[in-house]
Amino acid sequence: MKQWLKHIANIGLAGFLVLSFIACSSGQKKVESPNSNISFNFILDNNQPKYTANYADEMVLDTSQLGVVRDGINFSKHVRLESVSGSNMITDNYTLLHGKQKAISYKANEKVYHLLHKSGHPIDIIVRVSNDGIGFRYHFLGDSDKTHHITKEHTSFNFLEQSRAWLQPLANVNTGFAQTNPSYEEHYKQNISVGTPAPDSAGWAYPALFKSNNTWVVISETGMDGTYPATRLQQESTNGNYSIGFPQEGEQFPGKALDPQSNLPWTTPWRMVSIGGLETITESTLGTDLANPAVEMDTSWIKAGGASWSWAKLKDPSVNYEDQKRFIDYAADMGWEYTLVDVNWDQNIGYNRMAELADYAESKDVGLFLWYNSSGSWNETEYTPKSALLSHEDRVDEFSRLQEMGIAGIKVDFFAGDGQSMMQYYIDVFEDAADHELLVNTHGTTLPRGWHRTYPNLMTMESIKGFEFITFEQVNADRAANHNAMLPFTRNLYSPMDYTPMSPTPLFNVERKTTKAHEIALPVLFTSGVQHYAETAQRINDIIPAVKDFIKTIPVAWDEMEFVEGSPGKEVVIARRAGDNWFIAGINGEQTTKELILDLSFISKQLTGDLIRDGYEELEYQAGEITPSASVPVAMKANGGFVMYFRSE
């Protein structure tokens, strides 16, 4: 009997080994996209977890590292592959209240690689591959209240030597105006060799754009839940091998966590790699596809819209009762939903008169956003209200007061950076604001990283060298056209961006170098849950009436988008649909005239097309003269642009 049981056990062991071999064979280590164009190829090289990525049978990422160091255990080496899950089809259908697309369907193939470190501690690597890219993250099993620490992440993205890069440098902590960096407000380094070091030790920001042979690649992250800092690419990337970096000391909430720490179970954010043609990555929704689903909340009070904003061109002196009343009238005239009241309103207007102003705005069907300084002690800013939102109790008191006053939303400025506790601070603000039916806009801020899906009351975040910088220095105005032509391929790919666009009339202290049509195109080209228009109430009537009427029609929430044509920093043409109407916006990022032939055959020929373009001196508005087809000619002046509007009569 014992001999028979021993025989059965041997058969079982042999069967287990065969099954293990099958599960871990090279074919099972690959995850492919549903259309088989993209593959993530897991490698265990001398007990070190690595991967490569292919597109259309061509390598786009060479052998790259995986793993983290947690509690002194280096999971990037000395591991064995215990098993690989079967391929699991992930499907998700969700709706966004604003952004490039309303209704989104996501499909991906998923596998989980179960690894065991020689110390006996397990780590899982979860991989999803969709038709527009790859997402992967680390998961630690367990059920423990003990605080665990990750001190290094070894994840890397190893590009082929001939690849090119379009990257935004991150500024070092506590530099810049009143020591408010990093705020994702640098100009992009464009078409540089991979491996070029970042200017500062802070490294490179996401989204990071690359071209590997004929394939475009975007690296970013999403799925932030407060248990991990926001990361970046490290300053040094020898031979094009880019590694994940953590924030710098000082980028945390004072006295709280900088680097990642959590109890178990613990799942890290998604490392995200969009892969494909320029059309694929520009239309990609991977940043929200992989983001955490929306928290449960009533969203009936959340409304995307346009906003008037005095500070953009008139600065601090405009934050007074009478000017803000005029800007409320301006918003009402334009059909915009909001007016933003900026810095020092608590001193210049006060809470009592602000309540009166809110009542006046409500009578005009306009909601008010009020500015706040997020800062505690982490920078030298003095604008007020300051330090009013630092604790949950502070926020409940302040938000209750705003809710009673009838305020629609808050703009919170001057965050410290990307440390884990600062990321949690953002989430706390979003959640407490939602409890009091307040919309949120943040400036001096990190990248949204899919948060507008998870927290629907988050309408927009700055995280860009936007319009205000043009008003500060001529050098920014000189570079504006090229900079603007970068943003649909990078910063504004996945997340709302509060650039505060559109100033077709003269600026007061610098010479604008973009054309009027370029400026009119920006609020169509750039997406933001609240679009803060930079043009003033005084100057809006200097625009020809037909163009002013067109501006009134520009939506903020879009149903669909199509990439039409473009090249990063050179030119870009994007089409957006709202209902049955299509808006096509194009800008020229270079100082040469361009003649384009656009394929607009995706638009119904039953629609009538208007065209706004640069004339000899003024804007030209051509009504009903454009017919959508596969060959629509359009010219753009140097630093110029255009807008087409196709609508049913």
C-alpha positions as CSV (number, residue, x, y, z in Angstrom):
1,M,0.0,0.0,0.0
2,K,2.8,2.4,1.0
3,Q,4.6,1.6,-2.2
4,W,1.5,2.3,-4.3
5,L,1.0,5.7,-2.5
6,K,4.7,6.5,-3.2
7,H,4.2,5.6,-6.8
8,I,1.1,7.9,-7.0
9,A,3.1,10.7,-5.3
10,N,5.9,10.4,-7.9
11,I,3.4,10.5,-10.7
12,G,1.9,13.6,-9.1
13,L,5.3,15.3,-8.7
14,A,6.1,14.5,-12.2
15,G,2.8,15.9,-13.4
16,F,3.4,19.0,-11.3
17,L,6.8,19.5,-12.8
18,V,5.3,19.1,-16.3
19,L,2.6,21.5,-15.6
20,S,5.1,24.0,-14.1
21,F,7.2,23.6,-17.2
22,I,4.2,24.3,-19.5
23,A,3.1,27.3,-17.4
24,C,6.5,28.8,-17.5
25,S,7.5,28.0,-21.1
26,S,8.5,30.9,-23.3
27,G,5.1,31.0,-25.0
28,Q,3.4,31.5,-21.7
29,K,5.7,34.3,-20.7
30,K,4.4,36.5,-23.4
31,V,1.4,38.8,-23.2
32,E,0.0,40.0,-26.5
33,S,-2.6,42.7,-27.3
34,P,-6.0,41.6,-28.6
35,N,-4.9,42.5,-32.1
36,S,-1.5,40.8,-31.6
37,N,0.4,43.9,-32.6
38,I,2.0,44.6,-29.2
39,S,3.7,42.1,-27.0
40,F,5.3,42.2,-23.5
41,N,7.9,39.4,-23.2
42,F,8.8,38.4,-19.7
43,I,12.4,37.2,-19.2
44,L,14.1,35.6,-16.2
45,D,17.8,36.2,-16.8
46,N,20.1,34.7,-14.2
47,N,17.2,35.0,-11.7
48,Q,16.6,38.6,-12.6
49,P,13.1,39.6,-13.9
50,K,13.3,41.6,-17.1
51,Y,11.2,42.3,-20.2
52,T,11.2,43.4,-23.8
53,A,8.4,45.1,-25.8
54,N,7.6,44.6,-29.4
55,Y,5.3,46.3,-31.9
56,A,4.4,44.7,-35.2
57,D,7.3,42.1,-34.7
58,E,9.9,44.9,-34.2
59,M,11.5,45.5,-30.9
60,V,10.7,48.9,-29.3
61,L,12.1,48.3,-25.8
62,D,15.2,46.2,-25.5
63,T,15.9,44.1,-22.4
64,S,14.6,46.3,-19.4
65,Q,14.6,45.7,-15.7
66,L,11.8,44.9,-13.3
67,G,11.6,44.8,-9.6
68,V,11.8,46.9,-6.4
69,V,13.7,46.9,-3.1
70,R,11.2,46.5,-0.3
71,D,12.3,46.2,3.4
72,G,15.9,45.5,2.3
73,I,14.8,42.7,-0.1
74,N,15.9,43.3,-3.7
75,F,13.2,41.8,-5.8
76,S,15.1,42.7,-9.0
77,K,17.4,39.7,-8.5
78,H,17.5,36.3,-6.8
79,V,13.9,35.4,-7.7
80,R,12.4,32.4,-9.4
81,L,9.3,32.2,-11.4
82,E,6.8,30.1,-9.5
83,S,4.0,30.2,-12.1
84,V,2.3,32.3,-14.6
85,S,-1.5,32.8,-14.7
86,G,-3.4,32.0,-17.8
87,S,-4.3,34.8,-20.1
88,N,-7.3,36.7,-18.8
89,M,-9.3,39.1,-21.0
90,I,-9.9,42.4,-19.2
91,T,-12.9,44.5,-20.4
92,D,-14.0,47.8,-19.0
93,N,-16.6,50.3,-20.1
94,Y,-16.7,53.6,-18.4
95,T,-17.8,57.2,-18.9
96,L,-15.9,60.4,-18.4
97,L,-17.6,63.7,-17.6
98,H,-15.0,65.6,-19.6
99,G,-11.9,65.0,-21.7
100,K,-11.1,63.7,-25.2
101,Q,-13.8,61.0,-25.2
102,K,-17.0,60.4,-23.2
103,A,-17.8,56.7,-23.5
104,I,-14.7,54.5,-23.5
105,S,-14.3,50.7,-23.9
106,Y,-11.1,49.1,-22.8
107,K,-9.9,45.6,-23.7
108,A,-6.6,44.0,-22.7
109,N,-5.0,40.6,-22.1
110,E,-3.7,40.2,-18.6
111,K,-1.2,37.8,-17.0
112,V,0.2,37.6,-13.5
113,Y,3.8,36.5,-13.0
114,H,4.2,34.9,-9.5
115,L,7.8,35.3,-8.4
116,L,9.5,34.1,-5.2
117,H,12.6,35.8,-3.8
118,K,15.3,33.5,-2.2
119,S,14.3,35.0,1.2
120,G,10.9,33.3,0.8
121,H,9.0,36.5,0.1
122,P,6.7,36.6,-2.9
123,I,6.1,39.4,-5.4
124,D,3.6,39.4,-8.3
125,I,4.0,41.4,-11.5
126,I,0.6,42.1,-13.2
127,V,0.8,42.9,-16.9
128,R,-2.0,44.1,-19.2
129,V,-1.5,44.6,-22.9
130,S,-4.2,46.5,-25.0
131,N,-4.1,47.5,-28.6
132,D,-2.6,50.9,-27.6
133,G,0.0,49.8,-25.1
134,I,1.2,48.0,-22.0
135,G,0.5,48.5,-18.3
136,F,2.4,46.7,-15.5
137,R,2.6,47.0,-11.7
138,Y,3.9,45.1,-8.7
139,H,1.7,43.5,-6.1
140,F,2.6,42.2,-2.6
141,L,0.4,39.6,-1.0
142,G,-0.4,39.5,2.7
143,D,-2.6,41.0,5.4
144,S,-0.4,43.0,7.7
145,D,-0.7,46.3,9.6
146,K,3.1,46.6,9.6
147,T,4.4,49.5,7.6
148,H,6.6,48.3,4.7
149,H,9.0,50.5,2.8
150,I,10.1,50.5,-0.9
151,T,13.5,52.3,-1.1
152,K,14.2,51.9,-4.8
153,E,12.3,50.9,-7.9
154,H,14.5,49.1,-10.6
155,T,11.9,49.4,-13.4
156,S,13.6,50.6,-16.6
157,F,12.7,51.3,-20.2
158,N,15.6,50.5,-22.5
159,F,15.4,52.1,-25.9
160,L,17.3,51.2,-29.0
161,E,20.3,53.4,-29.6
162,Q,18.9,55.2,-32.6
163,S,15.7,56.2,-30.8
164,R,14.8,59.9,-30.4
165,A,13.1,61.6,-27.4
166,W,10.8,64.6,-26.7
167,L,11.0,65.2,-22.9
168,Q,10.1,67.8,-20.3
169,P,12.7,68.4,-17.7
170,L,11.7,68.5,-14.0
171,A,13.0,71.4,-11.9
172,N,14.7,70.7,-8.7
173,V,12.7,71.0,-5.5
174,N,12.5,74.5,-3.8
175,T,13.7,76.4,-6.9
176,G,11.9,79.0,-9.0
177,F,9.4,81.6,-7.9
178,A,9.1,81.5,-4.0
179,Q,10.7,78.1,-4.0
180,T,7.5,76.5,-5.6
181,N,9.1,74.0,-7.9
182,P,8.6,71.3,-9.1
183,S,5.4,72.3,-11.0
184,Y,5.9,70.6,-14.4
185,E,6.4,74.1,-16.0
186,E,9.4,73.6,-18.2
187,H,9.8,73.8,-22.0
188,Y,10.4,70.5,-23.7
189,K,13.6,69.2,-25.1
190,Q,12.7,68.0,-28.6
191,N,13.9,65.3,-30.9
192,I,17.0,64.7,-28.8
193,S,19.1,61.6,-28.7
194,V,18.0,59.0,-26.1
195,G,20.5,59.0,-23.2
196,T,20.8,62.8,-23.1
197,P,20.9,63.7,-19.4
198,A,18.2,65.8,-17.9
199,P,19.3,69.4,-17.1
200,D,18.6,68.9,-13.4
201,S,19.0,66.0,-11.0
202,A,15.2,65.9,-10.6
203,G,15.1,64.1,-14.0
204,W,12.4,64.0,-16.7
205,A,8.6,64.4,-16.3
206,Y,5.9,62.2,-17.7
207,P,4.4,61.8,-20.2
208,A,7.7,61.1,-21.9
209,L,7.6,60.8,-25.7
210,F,10.0,58.6,-27.8
211,K,10.3,57.4,-31.3
212,S,11.9,54.0,-31.8
213,N,12.4,53.4,-35.5
214,N,8.9,54.1,-36.9
215,T,7.1,53.4,-33.7
216,W,6.0,56.1,-31.2
217,V,6.2,55.3,-27.5
218,V,4.9,57.2,-24.5
219,I,5.9,56.4,-20.9
220,S,3.8,57.5,-18.0
221,E,2.0,56.2,-14.9
222,T,-1.5,56.0,-13.5
223,G,-3.5,54.4,-10.7
224,M,-2.3,56.6,-7.8
225,D,-4.0,55.8,-4.5
226,G,-1.9,57.6,-1.9
227,T,0.3,54.6,-1.1
228,Y,3.1,55.6,-3.5
229,P,4.8,58.8,-4.6
230,A,4.5,60.1,-8.1
231,T,7.7,59.1,-10.0
232,R,9.7,60.4,-12.9
233,L,12.5,59.2,-15.2
234,Q,16.0,59.6,-13.6
235,Q,18.4,62.3,-14.8
236,E,20.9,59.8,-16.3
237,S,19.8,57.2,-18.9
238,T,23.0,55.7,-20.2
239,N,22.7,54.3,-23.7
240,G,19.0,55.1,-23.7
241,N,18.1,53.0,-20.6
242,Y,15.7,55.2,-18.6
243,S,15.0,54.2,-15.0
244,I,12.2,55.2,-12.5
245,G,13.2,57.8,-10.0
246,F,11.6,58.9,-6.8
247,P,10.9,62.6,-5.7
248,Q,13.5,64.7,-4.0
249,E,13.7,65.4,-0.3
250,G,11.3,68.3,0.4
251,E,8.5,67.2,-1.9
252,Q,6.4,65.8,0.9
253,F,3.9,67.1,3.4
254,P,6.0,68.3,6.3
255,G,6.7,65.5,8.7
256,K,5.1,62.8,6.5
257,A,6.2,60.2,3.9
258,L,8.3,61.0,0.9
259,D,9.1,57.6,-0.4
260,P,6.6,54.7,-0.8
261,Q,5.3,53.0,2.4
262,S,2.2,50.9,3.1
263,N,0.9,47.9,4.9
264,L,-0.1,44.7,3.0
265,P,-1.6,43.9,0.6
266,W,0.1,46.6,-1.5
267,T,-0.3,47.3,-5.2
268,T,1.9,49.9,-6.8
269,P,0.8,52.3,-9.6
270,W,0.7,51.2,-13.2
271,R,3.8,51.8,-15.3
272,M,2.3,52.7,-18.6
273,V,3.8,52.4,-22.1
274,S,1.6,53.5,-25.1
275,I,2.9,52.1,-28.3
276,G,1.9,52.6,-32.0
277,G,1.7,55.1,-34.7
278,L,1.3,58.8,-33.9
279,E,-2.5,58.5,-34.4
280,T,-2.7,55.6,-31.9
281,I,-0.8,57.3,-29.1
282,T,-2.5,60.6,-29.6
283,E,-6.0,59.0,-29.4
284,S,-5.0,56.6,-26.6
285,T,-7.0,56.6,-23.4
286,L,-4.6,54.3,-21.6
287,G,-4.1,56.9,-18.8
288,T,-7.7,56.6,-17.7
289,D,-8.2,52.9,-18.8
290,L,-5.8,51.8,-16.1
291,A,-6.7,54.4,-13.5
292,N,-8.8,53.4,-10.5
293,P,-12.5,53.6,-11.3
294,A,-14.6,56.5,-10.1
295,V,-15.3,56.6,-6.3
296,E,-19.0,56.2,-5.5
297,M,-20.5,59.7,-5.4
298,D,-23.4,61.7,-6.8
299,T,-22.2,63.4,-9.9
300,S,-25.4,65.3,-10.8
301,W,-23.9,68.6,-9.6
302,I,-20.7,68.2,-11.6
303,K,-20.7,70.3,-14.8
304,A,-17.8,70.9,-17.2
305,G,-17.7,74.4,-18.7
306,G,-16.0,77.6,-19.7
307,A,-14.8,80.3,-17.3
308,S,-13.9,83.9,-17.4
309,W,-10.7,84.8,-15.5
310,S,-9.5,88.4,-14.9
311,W,-6.0,87.5,-13.5
312,A,-4.7,86.0,-16.8
313,K,-4.0,89.4,-18.3
314,L,-4.9,91.9,-15.6
315,K,-3.2,90.2,-12.7
316,D,-3.5,91.0,-8.9
317,P,-5.2,94.5,-9.2
318,S,-8.2,93.0,-11.0
319,V,-9.2,90.9,-7.9
320,N,-11.7,93.3,-6.6
321,Y,-15.5,93.3,-6.3
322,E,-16.3,95.5,-9.3
323,D,-13.9,93.9,-11.7
324,Q,-15.1,90.4,-10.7
325,K,-18.7,91.5,-11.2
326,R,-17.8,92.6,-14.8
327,F,-16.2,89.2,-15.4
328,I,-19.3,87.5,-14.2
329,D,-21.3,89.5,-16.7
330,Y,-18.7,88.6,-19.3
331,A,-19.1,84.9,-18.5
332,A,-22.9,85.2,-18.7
333,D,-22.6,87.0,-22.1
334,M,-20.4,84.2,-23.5
335,G,-22.6,81.4,-22.1
336,W,-19.8,80.2,-19.8
337,E,-20.6,78.4,-16.6
338,Y,-18.0,79.9,-14.3
339,T,-15.9,82.8,-13.2
340,L,-12.6,82.3,-11.4
341,V,-11.7,84.7,-8.6
342,D,-8.0,84.6,-8.0
343,V,-5.4,85.5,-5.3
344,N,-6.1,87.6,-2.2
345,W,-9.8,87.6,-2.7
346,D,-10.2,87.1,1.1
347,Q,-8.4,90.4,1.7
348,N,-9.6,92.5,-1.3
349,I,-13.2,91.3,-1.3
350,G,-13.8,89.4,1.9
351,Y,-16.1,86.5,2.7
352,N,-19.2,88.6,3.2
353,R,-19.0,90.5,0.0
354,M,-17.9,87.3,-1.8
355,A,-21.2,85.8,-0.6
356,E,-22.9,88.7,-2.3
357,L,-20.9,88.2,-5.4
358,A,-21.9,84.5,-5.4
359,D,-25.6,85.5,-5.2
360,Y,-25.1,87.9,-8.1
361,A,-23.3,85.2,-10.1
362,E,-26.1,82.8,-9.4
363,S,-28.6,85.3,-10.8
364,K,-26.6,85.2,-14.0
365,D,-26.4,81.4,-14.0
366,V,-22.7,81.6,-13.3
367,G,-20.8,79.7,-10.6
368,L,-17.7,81.0,-8.8
369,F,-14.3,79.3,-8.3
370,L,-12.2,80.7,-5.5
371,W,-8.4,80.5,-5.3
372,Y,-6.5,79.0,-2.3
373,N,-2.8,78.7,-1.4
374,S,-2.3,75.1,-0.5
375,S,1.0,75.9,1.3
376,G,2.0,75.2,4.8
377,S,5.7,75.8,5.3
378,W,7.0,74.2,2.1
379,N,7.6,77.4,0.1
380,E,7.8,81.2,0.5
381,T,4.5,82.2,-1.1
382,E,2.5,84.9,0.7
383,Y,-0.8,84.9,-1.3
384,T,-3.9,84.3,0.6
385,P,-6.0,82.4,1.7
386,K,-3.0,80.4,2.8
387,S,-2.8,77.3,5.0
388,A,-6.6,77.0,5.2
389,L,-6.7,73.5,3.8
390,L,-3.9,71.6,5.6
391,S,-6.0,69.3,7.8
392,H,-9.3,67.5,7.4
393,E,-10.8,69.6,10.1
394,D,-9.6,72.8,8.3
395,R,-11.1,71.7,5.1
396,V,-14.4,70.7,6.5
397,D,-14.7,74.2,8.2
398,E,-13.7,76.0,5.0
399,F,-15.6,73.9,2.6
400,S,-18.8,74.1,4.7
401,R,-18.6,77.8,4.6
402,L,-18.1,77.9,0.8
403,Q,-21.0,75.5,0.3
404,E,-23.2,77.7,2.4
405,M,-22.1,80.7,0.3
406,G,-23.0,78.9,-2.9
407,I,-19.4,78.6,-4.3
408,A,-19.0,76.1,-7.2
409,G,-15.4,75.2,-6.9
410,I,-11.9,75.9,-5.7
411,K,-8.5,76.5,-7.3
412,V,-5.7,75.3,-5.1
413,D,-2.2,76.4,-5.8
414,F,1.5,75.9,-4.8
415,F,1.8,72.2,-3.9
416,A,5.1,70.9,-2.7
417,G,5.9,68.2,-5.2
418,D,5.4,64.5,-5.7
419,G,6.1,62.8,-2.4
420,Q,3.7,60.1,-1.2
421,S,2.2,62.2,1.5
422,M,1.7,65.1,-0.9
423,M,-0.1,62.7,-3.3
424,Q,-2.3,61.8,-0.3
425,Y,-2.9,65.5,0.4
426,Y,-4.3,65.9,-3.2
427,I,-6.7,62.9,-2.7
428,D,-7.8,64.3,0.7
429,V,-8.6,67.7,-0.9
430,F,-10.5,66.0,-3.8
431,E,-12.6,63.8,-1.4
432,D,-13.4,66.5,1.2
433,A,-14.3,68.9,-1.6
434,A,-16.7,66.3,-3.1
435,D,-18.4,65.9,0.2
436,H,-19.3,69.6,0.0
437,E,-20.1,69.6,-3.7
438,L,-17.1,71.6,-4.7
439,L,-15.2,71.2,-8.0
440,V,-11.4,71.3,-7.9
441,N,-8.7,72.8,-10.1
442,T,-5.1,72.7,-9.0
443,H,-2.1,74.9,-10.0
444,G,1.6,74.7,-9.1
445,T,0.8,71.1,-9.3
446,T,1.7,67.5,-10.2
447,L,0.5,65.7,-13.3
448,P,-3.1,64.4,-12.9
449,R,-2.2,60.7,-13.7
450,G,-5.8,59.5,-14.3
451,W,-7.3,61.2,-11.2
452,H,-10.1,62.9,-13.2
453,R,-11.6,59.4,-13.7
454,T,-11.2,58.4,-10.1
455,Y,-12.4,61.7,-8.6
456,P,-15.0,63.1,-11.0
457,N,-15.0,66.5,-9.2
458,L,-11.4,67.1,-10.3
459,M,-11.9,69.2,-13.3
460,T,-8.4,70.2,-14.3
461,M,-4.8,70.6,-13.2
462,E,-2.2,73.1,-14.5
463,S,1.1,71.1,-14.6
464,I,2.3,73.0,-17.7
465,K,4.0,76.1,-18.8
466,G,0.8,77.8,-19.7
467,F,-0.5,81.2,-20.9
468,E,0.5,83.1,-17.7
469,F,4.2,82.5,-18.5
470,I,3.8,84.1,-21.9
471,T,2.7,87.3,-20.0
472,F,5.7,87.2,-17.8
473,E,8.6,87.1,-20.2
474,Q,9.1,87.7,-24.0
475,V,11.2,84.5,-24.3
476,N,8.1,82.4,-23.4
477,A,6.0,84.3,-26.0
478,D,8.7,83.7,-28.6
479,R,8.5,79.9,-27.9
480,A,4.7,79.6,-27.5
481,A,3.8,78.3,-30.9
482,N,6.3,75.5,-30.8
483,H,5.5,74.7,-27.2
484,N,1.8,74.6,-27.9
485,A,2.4,72.1,-30.8
486,M,4.0,69.7,-28.3
487,L,1.2,69.5,-25.8
488,P,-1.4,67.3,-27.6
489,F,1.4,64.7,-27.9
490,T,2.6,64.9,-24.3
491,R,1.0,66.7,-21.4
492,N,-2.6,66.8,-22.7
493,L,-2.5,63.2,-24.0
494,Y,-4.4,61.5,-21.1
495,S,-5.3,64.2,-18.6
496,P,-7.0,67.6,-18.4
497,M,-4.7,70.6,-18.7
498,D,-5.4,74.1,-17.4
499,Y,-3.3,76.0,-19.9
500,T,-5.8,78.9,-19.8
501,P,-5.8,79.4,-23.5
502,M,-6.9,82.0,-26.1
503,S,-5.7,85.6,-26.2
504,P,-6.1,86.8,-29.8
505,T,-5.8,90.5,-28.8
506,P,-2.5,92.3,-27.9
507,L,-0.8,91.5,-24.6
508,F,0.2,94.4,-22.3
509,N,3.8,93.8,-21.6
510,V,5.1,91.4,-24.3
511,E,4.6,90.9,-28.0
512,R,2.5,87.9,-28.8
513,K,4.1,85.8,-31.6
514,T,1.3,83.4,-32.3
515,T,-1.4,84.5,-34.7
516,K,-5.0,85.2,-33.9
517,A,-6.2,82.0,-35.5
518,H,-3.6,80.1,-33.6
519,E,-5.1,81.5,-30.4
520,I,-8.7,80.7,-31.4
521,A,-7.7,77.1,-32.1
522,L,-6.3,76.4,-28.7
523,P,-9.5,75.9,-26.6
524,V,-10.5,73.2,-29.2
525,L,-7.1,71.7,-29.3
526,F,-6.5,71.6,-25.5
527,T,-8.9,69.7,-23.2
528,S,-9.8,70.8,-19.7
529,G,-12.9,70.1,-17.6
530,V,-13.1,73.9,-17.0
531,Q,-11.6,75.9,-19.8
532,H,-10.4,79.2,-18.3
533,Y,-10.3,81.7,-21.2
534,A,-7.4,84.2,-21.0
535,E,-9.1,86.9,-23.0
536,T,-10.5,89.9,-21.1
537,A,-14.0,91.3,-20.8
538,Q,-12.7,94.6,-22.2
539,R,-11.1,93.1,-25.3
540,I,-13.5,90.3,-26.3
541,N,-15.5,92.7,-28.4
542,D,-12.4,93.6,-30.4
543,I,-12.8,90.1,-32.1
544,I,-15.1,90.1,-35.1
545,P,-18.7,89.2,-34.1
546,A,-18.8,85.9,-36.1
547,V,-15.7,84.6,-34.3
548,K,-17.0,85.7,-30.9
549,D,-20.2,83.8,-31.6
550,F,-18.1,80.8,-32.6
551,I,-16.2,80.9,-29.3
552,K,-19.5,80.7,-27.5
553,T,-20.2,77.4,-29.2
554,I,-16.9,75.6,-28.2
555,P,-17.7,72.7,-26.0
556,V,-15.6,71.5,-23.0
557,A,-16.8,67.9,-22.8
558,W,-16.2,65.9,-26.0
559,D,-17.7,62.7,-27.3
560,E,-15.0,61.7,-29.7
561,M,-11.6,62.8,-31.1
562,E,-9.7,62.0,-34.3
563,F,-6.0,62.7,-34.9
564,V,-5.8,64.2,-38.3
565,E,-2.2,65.2,-38.9
566,G,0.8,66.4,-37.1
567,S,4.3,66.1,-35.7
568,P,5.5,67.0,-32.2
569,G,6.5,70.7,-32.0
570,K,5.9,71.3,-35.7
571,E,2.2,71.2,-36.3
572,V,-0.9,69.4,-35.1
573,V,-4.5,69.0,-36.4
574,I,-7.1,67.3,-34.2
575,A,-10.9,66.9,-34.8
576,R,-13.3,66.7,-31.8
577,R,-17.0,65.8,-31.9
578,A,-19.7,67.0,-29.5
579,G,-23.1,65.6,-30.4
580,D,-23.5,65.8,-34.1
581,N,-21.0,68.7,-34.6
582,W,-17.3,68.5,-35.4
583,F,-14.6,71.0,-34.5
584,I,-11.2,70.8,-36.3
585,A,-8.4,72.8,-34.8
586,G,-4.9,73.1,-36.3
587,I,-1.8,75.1,-35.2
588,N,1.6,75.7,-36.8
589,G,4.5,75.3,-34.3
590,E,7.0,76.6,-36.8
591,Q,7.9,80.0,-38.4
592,T,7.2,78.9,-42.0
593,T,3.9,78.9,-43.9
594,K,2.4,75.5,-44.4
595,E,-0.1,74.1,-46.9
596,L,-1.9,71.0,-45.6
597,I,-4.2,68.5,-47.3
598,L,-6.5,67.1,-44.7
599,D,-8.4,63.8,-44.8
600,L,-11.8,64.7,-43.2
601,S,-13.8,61.9,-44.8
602,F,-14.8,60.6,-41.4
603,I,-17.2,63.7,-41.2
604,S,-20.6,63.4,-42.7
605,K,-21.0,65.3,-46.0
606,Q,-24.4,66.4,-44.7
607,L,-22.7,68.9,-42.4
608,T,-21.9,72.5,-43.3
609,G,-18.3,73.6,-42.6
610,D,-17.2,77.1,-41.5
611,L,-13.5,78.2,-41.5
612,I,-11.7,80.6,-39.3
613,R,-8.2,81.5,-40.4
614,D,-5.7,84.3,-40.5
615,G,-6.3,87.0,-43.0
616,Y,-3.9,89.7,-44.1
617,E,-4.3,91.5,-40.8
618,E,-7.5,90.3,-39.2
619,L,-9.2,87.0,-38.8
620,E,-11.3,85.7,-41.7
621,Y,-14.5,83.9,-41.2
622,Q,-15.8,81.9,-44.1
623,A,-19.3,80.5,-43.5
624,G,-20.6,77.3,-45.1
625,E,-17.7,77.0,-47.6
626,I,-16.0,73.8,-46.5
627,T,-17.2,70.3,-47.6
628,P,-15.7,67.4,-45.7
629,S,-13.8,65.0,-48.0
630,A,-10.6,63.0,-48.1
631,S,-8.7,66.0,-49.5
632,V,-9.4,69.3,-47.9
633,P,-6.7,72.0,-48.4
634,V,-5.9,74.5,-45.7
635,A,-3.1,77.0,-45.2
636,M,-1.4,78.0,-42.0
637,K,0.7,81.1,-41.5
638,A,4.0,80.9,-39.6
639,N,3.0,80.4,-35.9
640,G,-0.6,80.4,-37.2
641,G,-3.6,78.1,-37.1
642,F,-7.2,77.6,-38.1
643,V,-10.5,76.2,-36.9
644,M,-13.2,74.4,-38.9
645,Y,-16.7,74.0,-37.5
646,F,-19.0,71.4,-39.2
647,R,-22.6,71.5,-38.0
648,S,-26.0,70.4,-39.1
649,E,-28.2,73.3,-40.3
